[in-house]
């Protein structure tokens, strides 16, 4: 497998994406980009072993828009309460 380090979002780079575990809880998955499919998606290999029965080697195709460079999710603006003034 491709082990040469690369800068995100290129083939060989490490990336993170949001997912859900079997219990429905939000989790952040670490993966490596294996291939740019040329259609806005990437073939990634997931580093965790919780997908052992899902697909071979934990590989999955996912849109590049769902991948990020860091484990930390982008901050989301807090929800405004109804009737709150701007």
Secondary structure as GFF3:
##gff-version 3
##sequence-region A 1 86
A	DSSP	beta_strand	14	20	.	.	.	ID=ss1
A	DSSP	beta_strand	26	36	.	.	.	ID=ss2
A	DSSP	beta_strand	41	46	.	.	.	ID=ss3
A	DSSP	three_ten_helix	56	58	.	.	.	ID=ss4
A	DSSP	beta_strand	59	63	.	.	.	ID=ss5
A	DSSP	three_ten_helix	64	66	.	.	.	ID=ss6
###
